Amino acid sequence: MGLGDKISNAAEKASGTAKEKLGDATDNKDLQAEGAADKVSGGAKQSVENIKDAGKNLKDGLS
């Protein structure tokens, strides 16, 4: 995973956490849901990148 991807995914997760907490504090259900969705999306992207890295490492190990 490239550094840019790591930063982007971490930022998306952090933004989601912030939105979710702000939604909790203001009792804004839409903001809570948007934050939760951002956290899941960032986590899913990070998981995909981790799988890509594992495949690359396996390929490099076999070479």
N, CA, C, O and CB atoms as a CASP TS submission, in Angstrom:
PFRMAT TS
TARGET T0000
AUTHOR 0000-0000-0000
METHOD Language model
MODEL 1
PARENT N/A
ATOM      1  N   MET     1       0.851  -1.161   0.000  1.00  0.00           N
ATOM      2  CA  MET     1       0.000   0.000   0.000  1.00  0.00           C
ATOM      3  C   MET     1       0.896   1.223   0.000  1.00  0.00           C
ATOM      4  O   MET     1       1.855   1.309   0.767  1.00  0.00           O
ATOM      5  CB  MET     1      -0.968  -0.002   1.212  1.00  0.00           C
ATOM      6  N   GLY     2       0.576   2.153  -0.858  1.00  0.00           N
ATOM      7  CA  GLY     2       1.355   3.374  -0.914  1.00  0.00           C
ATOM      8  C   GLY     2       1.062   4.272   0.276  1.00  0.00           C
ATOM      9  O   GLY     2       0.003   4.185   0.897  1.00  0.00           O
ATOM     10  N   LEU     3       2.002   5.118   0.573  1.00  0.00           N
ATOM     11  CA  LEU     3       1.846   6.033   1.702  1.00  0.00           C
ATOM     12  C   LEU     3       0.623   6.922   1.518  1.00  0.00           C
ATOM     13  O   LEU     3      -0.105   7.193   2.473  1.00  0.00           O
ATOM     14  CB  LEU     3       3.101   6.892   1.871  1.00  0.00           C
ATOM     15  N   GLY     4       0.402   7.372   0.293  1.00  0.00           N
ATOM     16  CA  GLY     4      -0.763   8.215   0.021  1.00  0.00           C
ATOM     17  C   GLY     4      -2.069   7.506   0.329  1.00  0.00           C
ATOM     18  O   GLY     4      -2.997   8.106   0.872  1.00  0.00           O
ATOM     19  N   ASP     5      -2.140   6.217  -0.021  1.00  0.00           N
ATOM     20  CA  ASP     5      -3.343   5.435   0.270  1.00  0.00           C
ATOM     21  C   ASP     5      -3.532   5.274   1.774  1.00  0.00           C
ATOM     22  O   ASP     5      -4.647   5.390   2.283  1.00  0.00           O
ATOM     23  CB  ASP     5      -3.267   4.057  -0.405  1.00  0.00           C
ATOM     24  N   LYS     6      -2.437   5.006   2.480  1.00  0.00           N
ATOM     25  CA  LYS     6      -2.519   4.846   3.931  1.00  0.00           C
ATOM     26  C   LYS     6      -3.045   6.122   4.582  1.00  0.00           C
ATOM     27  O   LYS     6      -3.915   6.076   5.452  1.00  0.00           O
ATOM     28  CB  LYS     6      -1.142   4.479   4.514  1.00  0.00           C
ATOM     29  N   ILE     7      -2.511   7.250   4.152  1.00  0.00           N
ATOM     30  CA  ILE     7      -2.928   8.534   4.717  1.00  0.00           C
ATOM     31  C   ILE     7      -4.387   8.814   4.388  1.00  0.00           C
ATOM     32  O   ILE     7      -5.154   9.238   5.253  1.00  0.00           O
ATOM     33  CB  ILE     7      -2.037   9.674   4.192  1.00  0.00           C
ATOM     34  N   SER     8      -4.766   8.577   3.149  1.00  0.00           N
ATOM     35  CA  SER     8      -6.140   8.825   2.720  1.00  0.00           C
ATOM     36  C   SER     8      -7.136   7.959   3.489  1.00  0.00           C
ATOM     37  O   SER     8      -8.171   8.448   3.941  1.00  0.00           O
ATOM     38  CB  SER     8      -6.276   8.568   1.223  1.00  0.00           C
ATOM     39  N   ASN     9      -6.821   6.680   3.635  1.00  0.00           N
ATOM     40  CA  ASN     9      -7.722   5.774   4.348  1.00  0.00           C
ATOM     41  C   ASN     9      -7.812   6.132   5.828  1.00  0.00           C
ATOM     42  O   ASN     9      -8.896   6.101   6.411  1.00  0.00           O
ATOM     43  CB  ASN     9      -7.256   4.325   4.189  1.00  0.00           C
ATOM     44  N   ALA    10      -6.685   6.470   6.432  1.00  0.00           N
ATOM     45  CA  ALA    10      -6.690   6.863   7.841  1.00  0.00           C
ATOM     46  C   ALA    10      -7.465   8.162   8.033  1.00  0.00           C
ATOM     47  O   ALA    10      -8.188   8.320   9.017  1.00  0.00           O
ATOM     48  CB  ALA    10      -5.250   7.020   8.364  1.00  0.00           C
ATOM     49  N   ALA    11      -7.314   9.087   7.096  1.00  0.00           N
ATOM     50  CA  ALA    11      -8.038  10.354   7.181  1.00  0.00           C
ATOM     51  C   ALA    11      -9.540  10.131   7.051  1.00  0.00           C
ATOM     52  O   ALA    11     -10.330  10.772   7.744  1.00  0.00           O
ATOM     53  CB  ALA    11      -7.552  11.325   6.096  1.00  0.00           C
ATOM     54  N   GLU    12      -9.929   9.224   6.165  1.00  0.00           N
ATOM     55  CA  GLU    12     -11.357   8.939   5.990  1.00  0.00           C
ATOM     56  C   GLU    12     -11.943   8.328   7.262  1.00  0.00           C
ATOM     57  O   GLU    12     -13.044   8.684   7.682  1.00  0.00           O
ATOM     58  CB  GLU    12     -11.577   7.989   4.792  1.00  0.00           C
ATOM     59  N   LYS    13     -11.196   7.406   7.870  1.00  0.00           N
ATOM     60  CA  LYS    13     -11.661   6.805   9.122  1.00  0.00           C
ATOM     61  C   LYS    13     -11.738   7.845  10.236  1.00  0.00           C
ATOM     62  O   LYS    13     -12.705   7.871  10.997  1.00  0.00           O
ATOM     63  CB  LYS    13     -10.735   5.657   9.540  1.00  0.00           C
ATOM     64  N   ALA    14     -10.721   8.702  10.332  1.00  0.00           N
ATOM     65  CA  ALA    14     -10.702   9.735  11.375  1.00  0.00           C
ATOM     66  C   ALA    14     -11.835  10.735  11.168  1.00  0.00           C
ATOM     67  O   ALA    14     -12.485  11.156  12.125  1.00  0.00           O
ATOM     68  CB  ALA    14      -9.346  10.467  11.386  1.00  0.00           C
ATOM     69  N   SER    15     -12.061  11.105   9.926  1.00  0.00           N
ATOM     70  CA  SER    15     -13.152  12.024   9.611  1.00  0.00           C
ATOM     71  C   SER    15     -14.495  11.396   9.988  1.00  0.00           C
ATOM     72  O   SER    15     -15.380  12.066  10.521  1.00  0.00           O
ATOM     73  CB  SER    15     -13.133  12.399   8.109  1.00  0.00           C
ATOM     74  N   GLY    16     -14.627  10.117   9.707  1.00  0.00           N
ATOM     75  CA  GLY    16     -15.858   9.411  10.066  1.00  0.00           C
ATOM     76  C   GLY    16     -16.079   9.390  11.563  1.00  0.00           C
ATOM     77  O   GLY    16     -17.198   9.584  12.037  1.00  0.00           O
ATOM     78  N   THR    17     -15.011   9.153  12.307  1.00  0.00           N
ATOM     79  CA  THR    17     -15.112   9.148  13.766  1.00  0.00           C
ATOM     80  C   THR    17     -15.535  10.520  14.274  1.00  0.00           C
ATOM     81  O   THR    17     -16.394  10.630  15.149  1.00  0.00           O
ATOM     82  CB  THR    17     -13.773   8.733  14.402  1.00  0.00           C
ATOM     83  N   ALA    18     -14.925  11.563  13.720  1.00  0.00           N
ATOM     84  CA  ALA    18     -15.257  12.926  14.140  1.00  0.00           C
ATOM     85  C   ALA    18     -16.715  13.260  13.819  1.00  0.00           C
ATOM     86  O   ALA    18     -17.422  13.830  14.649  1.00  0.00           O
ATOM     87  CB  ALA    18     -14.322  13.938  13.458  1.00  0.00           C
ATOM     88  N   LYS    19     -17.158  12.903  12.616  1.00  0.00           N
ATOM     89  CA  LYS    19     -18.551  13.168  12.236  1.00  0.00           C
ATOM     90  C   LYS    19     -19.511  12.418  13.151  1.00  0.00           C
ATOM     91  O   LYS    19     -20.531  12.954  13.584  1.00  0.00           O
ATOM     92  CB  LYS    19     -18.798  12.768  10.770  1.00  0.00           C
ATOM     93  N   GLU    20     -19.164  11.168  13.433  1.00  0.00           N
ATOM     94  CA  GLU    20     -20.030  10.354  14.278  1.00  0.00           C
ATOM     95  C   GLU    20     -20.139  10.954  15.681  1.00  0.00           C
ATOM     96  O   GLU    20     -21.233  11.028  16.241  1.00  0.00           O
ATOM     97  CB  GLU    20     -19.501   8.911  14.355  1.00  0.00           C
ATOM     98  N   LYS    21     -19.015  11.380  16.245  1.00  0.00           N
ATOM     99  CA  LYS    21     -19.023  11.978  17.584  1.00  0.00           C
ATOM    100  C   LYS    21     -19.765  13.315  17.591  1.00  0.00           C
ATOM    101  O   LYS    21     -20.491  13.617  18.537  1.00  0.00           O
ATOM    102  CB  LYS    21     -17.586  12.175  18.090  1.00  0.00           C
ATOM    103  N   LEU    22     -19.585  14.110  16.545  1.00  0.00           N
ATOM    104  CA  LEU    22     -20.306  15.373  16.445  1.00  0.00           C
ATOM    105  C   LEU    22     -21.805  15.111  16.320  1.00  0.00           C
ATOM    106  O   LEU    22     -22.619  15.815  16.918  1.00  0.00           O
ATOM    107  CB  LEU    22     -19.799  16.198  15.242  1.00  0.00           C
ATOM    108  N   GLY    23     -22.156  14.103  15.547  1.00  0.00           N
ATOM    109  CA  GLY    23     -23.565  13.726  15.430  1.00  0.00           C
ATOM    110  C   GLY    23     -24.143  13.276  16.762  1.00  0.00           C
ATOM    111  O   GLY    23     -25.289  13.588  17.088  1.00  0.00           O
ATOM    112  N   ASP    24     -23.340  12.537  17.535  1.00  0.00           N
ATOM    113  CA  ASP    24     -23.780  12.121  18.870  1.00  0.00           C
ATOM    114  C   ASP    24     -24.003  13.341  19.766  1.00  0.00           C
ATOM    115  O   ASP    24     -25.005  13.434  20.474  1.00  0.00           O
ATOM    116  CB  ASP    24     -22.743  11.168  19.510  1.00  0.00           C
ATOM    117  N   ALA    25     -23.052  14.269  19.719  1.00  0.00           N
ATOM    118  CA  ALA    25     -23.114  15.446  20.590  1.00  0.00           C
ATOM    119  C   ALA    25     -24.284  16.359  20.246  1.00  0.00           C
ATOM    120  O   ALA    25     -24.864  16.995  21.126  1.00  0.00           O
ATOM    121  CB  ALA    25     -21.817  16.228  20.500  1.00  0.00           C
ATOM    122  N   THR    26     -24.627  16.418  18.967  1.00  0.00           N
ATOM    123  CA  THR    26     -25.701  17.314  18.527  1.00  0.00           C
ATOM    124  C   THR    26     -27.013  16.575  18.282  1.00  0.00           C
ATOM    125  O   THR    26     -27.997  17.174  17.849  1.00  0.00           O
ATOM    126  CB  THR    26     -25.285  18.039  17.263  1.00  0.00           C
ATOM    127  N   ASP    27     -27.022  15.285  18.558  1.00  0.00           N
ATOM    128  CA  ASP    27     -28.190  14.429  18.324  1.00  0.00           C
ATOM    129  C   ASP    27     -28.650  14.508  16.867  1.00  0.00           C
ATOM    130  O   ASP    27     -29.844  14.552  16.572  1.00  0.00           O
ATOM    131  CB  ASP    27     -29.342  14.829  19.263  1.00  0.00           C
ATOM    132  N   ASN    28     -27.656  14.525  15.960  1.00  0.00           N
ATOM    133  CA  ASN    28     -27.921  14.591  14.526  1.00  0.00           C
ATOM    134  C   ASN    28     -27.731  13.188  13.947  1.00  0.00           C
ATOM    135  O   ASN    28     -26.605  12.746  13.719  1.00  0.00           O
ATOM    136  CB  ASN    28     -26.979  15.635  13.814  1.00  0.00           C
ATOM    137  N   LYS    29     -28.831  12.505  13.717  1.00  0.00           N
ATOM    138  CA  LYS    29     -28.787  11.112  13.251  1.00  0.00           C
ATOM    139  C   LYS    29     -28.152  10.990  11.864  1.00  0.00           C
ATOM    140  O   LYS    29     -27.457  10.014  11.582  1.00  0.00           O
ATOM    141  CB  LYS    29     -30.198  10.522  13.223  1.00  0.00           C
ATOM    142  N   ASP    30     -28.390  11.979  10.998  1.00  0.00           N
ATOM    143  CA  ASP    30     -27.801  11.934   9.652  1.00  0.00           C
ATOM    144  C   ASP    30     -26.279  12.013   9.717  1.00  0.00           C
ATOM    145  O   ASP    30     -25.584  11.284   9.010  1.00  0.00           O
ATOM    146  CB  ASP    30     -28.351  13.083   8.785  1.00  0.00           C
ATOM    147  N   LEU    31     -25.766  12.894  10.563  1.00  0.00           N
ATOM    148  CA  LEU    31     -24.323  13.041  10.707  1.00  0.00           C
ATOM    149  C   LEU    31     -23.715  11.791  11.344  1.00  0.00           C
ATOM    150  O   LEU    31     -22.619  11.370  10.974  1.00  0.00           O
ATOM    151  CB  LEU    31     -23.991  14.286  11.549  1.00  0.00           C
ATOM    152  N   GLN    32     -24.425  11.205  12.294  1.00  0.00           N
ATOM    153  CA  GLN    32     -23.964   9.955  12.906  1.00  0.00           C
ATOM    154  C   GLN    32     -23.841   8.864  11.846  1.00  0.00           C
ATOM    155  O   GLN    32     -22.839   8.151  11.792  1.00  0.00           O
ATOM    156  CB  GLN    32     -24.931   9.506  14.031  1.00  0.00           C
ATOM    157  N   ALA    33     -24.855   8.741  11.014  1.00  0.00           N
ATOM    158  CA  ALA    33     -24.859   7.711   9.969  1.00  0.00           C
ATOM    159  C   ALA    33     -23.768   7.967   8.935  1.00  0.00           C
ATOM    160  O   ALA    33     -23.096   7.037   8.490  1.00  0.00           O
ATOM    161  CB  ALA    33     -26.227   7.652   9.281  1.00  0.00           C
ATOM    162  N   GLU    34     -23.596   9.225   8.557  1.00  0.00           N
ATOM    163  CA  GLU    34     -22.553   9.566   7.585  1.00  0.00           C
ATOM    164  C   GLU    34     -21.172   9.242   8.153  1.00  0.00           C
ATOM    165  O   GLU    34     -20.311   8.720   7.445  1.00  0.00           O
ATOM    166  CB  GLU    34     -22.637  11.062   7.197  1.00  0.00           C
ATOM    167  N   GLY    35     -20.966   9.552   9.419  1.00  0.00           N
ATOM    168  CA  GLY    35     -19.695   9.249  10.067  1.00  0.00           C
ATOM    169  C   GLY    35     -19.431   7.758  10.131  1.00  0.00           C
ATOM    170  O   GLY    35     -18.319   7.303   9.864  1.00  0.00           O
ATOM    171  N   ALA    36     -20.456   7.000  10.484  1.00  0.00           N
ATOM    172  CA  ALA    36     -20.307   5.545  10.553  1.00  0.00           C
ATOM    173  C   ALA    36     -19.970   4.978   9.173  1.00  0.00           C
ATOM    174  O   ALA    36     -19.132   4.086   9.047  1.00  0.00           O
ATOM    175  CB  ALA    36     -21.597   4.891  11.101  1.00  0.00           C
ATOM    176  N   ALA    37     -20.627   5.502   8.148  1.00  0.00           N
ATOM    177  CA  ALA    37     -20.365   5.036   6.780  1.00  0.00           C
ATOM    178  C   ALA    37     -18.935   5.360   6.356  1.00  0.00           C
ATOM    179  O   ALA    37     -18.274   4.538   5.721  1.00  0.00           O
ATOM    180  CB  ALA    37     -21.364   5.671   5.795  1.00  0.00           C
ATOM    181  N   ASP    38     -18.458   6.546   6.703  1.00  0.00           N
ATOM    182  CA  ASP    38     -17.081   6.931   6.363  1.00  0.00           C
ATOM    183  C   ASP    38     -16.071   6.021   7.060  1.00  0.00           C
ATOM    184  O   ASP    38     -15.070   5.624   6.463  1.00  0.00           O
ATOM    185  CB  ASP    38     -16.822   8.400   6.750  1.00  0.00           C
ATOM    186  N   LYS    39     -16.337   5.693   8.324  1.00  0.00           N
ATOM    187  CA  LYS    39     -15.423   4.806   9.053  1.00  0.00           C
ATOM    188  C   LYS    39     -15.366   3.433   8.398  1.00  0.00           C
ATOM    189  O   LYS    39     -14.286   2.867   8.228  1.00  0.00           O
ATOM    190  CB  LYS    39     -15.857   4.671  10.522  1.00  0.00           C
ATOM    191  N   VAL    40     -16.517   2.902   8.034  1.00  0.00           N
ATOM    192  CA  VAL    40     -16.568   1.585   7.393  1.00  0.00           C
ATOM    193  C   VAL    40     -15.868   1.625   6.043  1.00  0.00           C
ATOM    194  O   VAL    40     -15.112   0.715   5.702  1.00  0.00           O
ATOM    195  CB  VAL    40     -18.026   1.116   7.223  1.00  0.00           C
ATOM    196  N   SER    41     -16.118   2.671   5.281  1.00  0.00           N
ATOM    197  CA  SER    41     -15.506   2.801   3.959  1.00  0.00           C
ATOM    198  C   SER    41     -13.984   2.879   4.062  1.00  0.00           C
ATOM    199  O   SER    41     -13.273   2.201   3.321  1.00  0.00           O
ATOM    200  CB  SER    41     -16.049   4.041   3.240  1.00  0.00           C
ATOM    201  N   GLY    42     -13.493   3.698   4.970  1.00  0.00           N
ATOM    202  CA  GLY    42     -12.045   3.814   5.154  1.00  0.00           C
ATOM    203  C   GLY    42     -11.427   2.500   5.599  1.00  0.00           C
ATOM    204  O   GLY    42     -10.347   2.130   5.139  1.00  0.00           O
ATOM    205  N   GLY    43     -12.106   1.799   6.487  1.00  0.00           N
ATOM    206  CA  GLY    43     -11.613   0.509   6.955  1.00  0.00           C
ATOM    207  C   GLY    43     -11.605  -0.538   5.854  1.00  0.00           C
ATOM    208  O   GLY    43     -10.673  -1.336   5.751  1.00  0.00           O
ATOM    209  N   ALA    44     -12.647  -0.532   5.034  1.00  0.00           N
ATOM    210  CA  ALA    44     -12.721  -1.495   3.933  1.00  0.00           C
ATOM    211  C   ALA    44     -11.610  -1.241   2.915  1.00  0.00           C
ATOM    212  O   ALA    44     -10.972  -2.178   2.434  1.00  0.00           O
ATOM    213  CB  ALA    44     -14.099  -1.423   3.245  1.00  0.00           C
ATOM    214  N   LYS    45     -11.389   0.020   2.596  1.00  0.00           N
ATOM    215  CA  LYS    45     -10.317   0.354   1.651  1.00  0.00           C
ATOM    216  C   LYS    45      -8.961  -0.068   2.206  1.00  0.00           C
ATOM    217  O   LYS    45      -8.106  -0.570   1.477  1.00  0.00           O
ATOM    218  CB  LYS    45     -10.318   1.866   1.341  1.00  0.00           C
ATOM    219  N   GLN    46      -8.781   0.144   3.498  1.00  0.00           N
ATOM    220  CA  GLN    46      -7.521  -0.244   4.129  1.00  0.00           C
ATOM    221  C   GLN    46      -7.344  -1.761   4.074  1.00  0.00           C
ATOM    222  O   GLN    46      -6.237  -2.248   3.845  1.00  0.00           O
ATOM    223  CB  GLN    46      -7.473   0.251   5.590  1.00  0.00           C
ATOM    224  N   SER    47      -8.416  -2.501   4.281  1.00  0.00           N
ATOM    225  CA  SER    47      -8.348  -3.962   4.219  1.00  0.00           C
ATOM    226  C   SER    47      -7.975  -4.441   2.819  1.00  0.00           C
ATOM    227  O   SER    47      -7.166  -5.356   2.667  1.00  0.00           O
ATOM    228  CB  SER    47      -9.686  -4.575   4.642  1.00  0.00           C
ATOM    229  N   VAL    48      -8.560  -3.826   1.806  1.00  0.00           N
ATOM    230  CA  VAL    48      -8.240  -4.193   0.422  1.00  0.00           C
ATOM    231  C   VAL    48      -6.765  -3.928   0.139  1.00  0.00           C
ATOM    232  O   VAL    48      -6.088  -4.752  -0.475  1.00  0.00           O
ATOM    233  CB  VAL    48      -9.131  -3.409  -0.576  1.00  0.00           C
ATOM    234  N   GLU    49      -6.274  -2.788   0.583  1.00  0.00           N
ATOM    235  CA  GLU    49      -4.861  -2.462   0.366  1.00  0.00           C
ATOM    236  C   GLU    49      -3.956  -3.449   1.105  1.00  0.00           C
ATOM    237  O   GLU    49      -2.899  -3.821   0.594  1.00  0.00           O
ATOM    238  CB  GLU    49      -4.564  -1.020   0.827  1.00  0.00           C
ATOM    239  N   ASN    50      -4.361  -3.873   2.295  1.00  0.00           N
ATOM    240  CA  ASN    50      -3.574  -4.857   3.045  1.00  0.00           C
ATOM    241  C   ASN    50      -3.516  -6.192   2.306  1.00  0.00           C
ATOM    242  O   ASN    50      -2.479  -6.855   2.298  1.00  0.00           O
ATOM    243  CB  ASN    50      -4.166  -5.059   4.449  1.00  0.00           C
ATOM    244  N   ILE    51      -4.619  -6.582   1.692  1.00  0.00           N
ATOM    245  CA  ILE    51      -4.652  -7.827   0.917  1.00  0.00           C
ATOM    246  C   ILE    51      -3.736  -7.704  -0.301  1.00  0.00           C
ATOM    247  O   ILE    51      -3.011  -8.639  -0.640  1.00  0.00           O
ATOM    248  CB  ILE    51      -6.106  -8.164   0.473  1.00  0.00           C
ATOM    249  N   LYS    52      -3.775  -6.548  -0.951  1.00  0.00           N
ATOM    250  CA  LYS    52      -2.881  -6.322  -2.093  1.00  0.00           C
ATOM    251  C   LYS    52      -1.421  -6.426  -1.662  1.00  0.00           C
ATOM    252  O   LYS    52      -0.602  -7.039  -2.347  1.00  0.00           O
ATOM    253  CB  LYS    52      -3.149  -4.940  -2.729  1.00  0.00           C
ATOM    254  N   ASP    53      -1.106  -5.818  -0.517  1.00  0.00           N
ATOM    255  CA  ASP    53       0.265  -5.877  -0.006  1.00  0.00           C
ATOM    256  C   ASP    53       0.681  -7.315   0.285  1.00  0.00           C
ATOM    257  O   ASP    53       1.802  -7.718  -0.025  1.00  0.00           O
ATOM    258  CB  ASP    53       0.400  -5.026   1.261  1.00  0.00           C
ATOM    259  N   ALA    54      -0.225  -8.084   0.880  1.00  0.00           N
ATOM    260  CA  ALA    54       0.091  -9.477   1.202  1.00  0.00           C
ATOM    261  C   ALA    54       0.353 -10.271  -0.074  1.00  0.00           C
ATOM    262  O   ALA    54       1.275 -11.085  -0.122  1.00  0.00           O
ATOM    263  CB  ALA    54      -1.055 -10.123   2.008  1.00  0.00           C
ATOM    264  N   GLY    55      -0.446 -10.039  -1.096  1.00  0.00           N
ATOM    265  CA  GLY    55      -0.236 -10.715  -2.376  1.00  0.00           C
ATOM    266  C   GLY    55       1.091 -10.336  -3.004  1.00  0.00           C
ATOM    267  O   GLY    55       1.798 -11.187  -3.543  1.00  0.00           O
ATOM    268  N   LYS    56       1.428  -9.055  -2.933  1.00  0.00           N
ATOM    269  CA  LYS    56       2.706  -8.595  -3.481  1.00  0.00           C
ATOM    270  C   LYS    56       3.867  -9.217  -2.710  1.00  0.00           C
ATOM    271  O   LYS    56       4.853  -9.655  -3.304  1.00  0.00           O
ATOM    272  CB  LYS    56       2.796  -7.053  -3.435  1.00  0.00           C
ATOM    273  N   ASN    57       3.744  -9.252  -1.387  1.00  0.00           N
ATOM    274  CA  ASN    57       4.808  -9.843  -0.570  1.00  0.00           C
ATOM    275  C   ASN    57       4.970 -11.331  -0.868  1.00  0.00           C
ATOM    276  O   ASN    57       6.088 -11.846  -0.906  1.00  0.00           O
ATOM    277  CB  ASN    57       4.514  -9.637   0.922  1.00  0.00           C
ATOM    278  N   LEU    58       3.858 -12.010  -1.077  1.00  0.00           N
ATOM    279  CA  LEU    58       3.916 -13.429  -1.415  1.00  0.00           C
ATOM    280  C   LEU    58       4.598 -13.616  -2.766  1.00  0.00           C
ATOM    281  O   LEU    58       5.459 -14.482  -2.925  1.00  0.00           O
ATOM    282  CB  LEU    58       2.500 -14.045  -1.435  1.00  0.00           C
ATOM    283  N   LYS    59       4.209 -12.802  -3.726  1.00  0.00           N
ATOM    284  CA  LYS    59       4.800 -12.873  -5.059  1.00  0.00           C
ATOM    285  C   LYS    59       6.303 -12.592  -4.989  1.00  0.00           C
ATOM    286  O   LYS    59       7.101 -13.294  -5.610  1.00  0.00           O
ATOM    287  CB  LYS    59       4.109 -11.873  -6.012  1.00  0.00           C
ATOM    288  N   ASP    60       6.679 -11.567  -4.232  1.00  0.00           N
ATOM    289  CA  ASP    60       8.094 -11.221  -4.090  1.00  0.00           C
ATOM    290  C   ASP    60       8.869 -12.344  -3.403  1.00  0.00           C
ATOM    291  O   ASP    60      10.033 -12.588  -3.721  1.00  0.00           O
ATOM    292  CB  ASP    60       8.246  -9.914  -3.298  1.00  0.00           C
ATOM    293  N   GLY    61       8.221 -13.022  -2.464  1.00  0.00           N
ATOM    294  CA  GLY    61       8.871 -14.117  -1.758  1.00  0.00           C
ATOM    295  C   GLY    61       9.090 -15.335  -2.635  1.00  0.00           C
ATOM    296  O   GLY    61      10.017 -16.113  -2.407  1.00  0.00           O
ATOM    297  N   LEU    62       8.245 -15.504  -3.633  1.00  0.00           N
ATOM    298  CA  LEU    62       8.369 -16.649  -4.531  1.00  0.00           C
ATOM    299  C   LEU    62       9.360 -16.392  -5.661  1.00  0.00           C
ATOM    300  O   LEU    62       9.797 -17.323  -6.339  1.00  0.00           O
ATOM    301  CB  LEU    62       7.014 -17.001  -5.111  1.00  0.00           C
ATOM    302  N   SER    63       9.703 -15.147  -5.855  1.00  0.00           N
ATOM    303  CA  SER    63      10.622 -14.796  -6.952  1.00  0.00           C
ATOM    304  C   SER    63      12.056 -15.024  -6.576  1.00  0.00           C
ATOM    305  O   SER    63      12.953 -14.779  -7.383  1.00  0.00           O
ATOM    306  CB  SER    63      10.438 -13.355  -7.362  1.00  0.00           C
TER
END
